[in-house]
């Protein structure tokens, strides 16, 4: 599924239905429950931190997201978590967290080099001694964008019971300069016309990821190609990275 920032309240209310709990969420939940303090960058509706609190996490949980509509959903569901509007430039970070995560391929929404540098620099600053930064990106070698075609229609049900159809379409020639531009279209009775969201994602291979991390003072300590912790291969769907301070 393709992810991007939801700014519309109606679309934000559909986010969790479009992105139900999956093995990747179980992977991150295990890490969160073992950490005393957690920062979730690009938390969206806060599904991960909400679940962690519900399962008994008693430490500090902070979700950070640039989309107000997403945080409206998060705050309604769980006011006992810190929900912060913005990105890693919103505040100064000072080694406050044992664990920093970016889930749901949120890292790929950083399409420019400077965006990546600001985010990684902030993540490094937010980590306390021995802390870990964990995130995933889609593996460009597996060419996932080739499956983002209008004939693959997903149907979900809104809170009011009405069906919503969703599909994706890549724009241009697919991967260009490490970026893929695409549209995500929503069609249902909630809107007079289909709602079309335009987005771009950045695809980085292992070597490029390691270079950006090293520049930010982070080093890769583990890397997996799937949520079962298998190795990264050309066919792996993910590049799941665990990093610590260099």
Secondary structure, 3 states (H helix, E strand, C coil): CCCCCCCCHHHHHHHHHHCCCCHHHHHHHHHHHHCCEEEEECCCCCHHHHHHHHCCCCCEEEEEECCHHHHHHHHHHCCCCEEEECCCCCCCCCCCEEEEEECCCHHHHCCCHHHHHHHHHHHHHHEEEEEEEEEEEECHHHCHHHHCCCCCCEEEECCCCCEEEEEEEEEEEEEECCEEEEEEEEEECCCCCCEEEEEEEECCCHHHHHHHHHHCCEEEEEEECCCCCCCCCCCCCEEEEEEEEC
